[in-house]
């Protein structure tokens, strides 16, 4: 796992994820969840299609800093094809990482480049925006499922 310093926050990998993600698109007939970072104005709209408790498709639209957009792209790449239970575990590990706590490195290897994000509190909110938006999408999904 590669660790980053402040000078690396805008590395080529992160820039590429933010600017060229195949996951930056709208998915028709998907559940939608919206998140906003009130401290900087970054916004994410997340589209999630779940079938038989598996994330069949996931994508995002949004605007904001490179960190928020790259994090959303990496999140989609990691979560697509995962069961909701696996996705919940990944979410919890990413949040642990973002808070500077111990985390399962193998489970979230795809976002490991952000493993030191907790050293940059202003950027941590940008990084976690997509993940908290996903958390809200999960809650909505579970609430709808309970009503069925």
Beta strands, then each sheet from edge to edge (+ up, - down):
strand 1: 31-36
strand 2: 43-51
strand 3: 54-63
sheet 1: 1+ 2- 3+
end
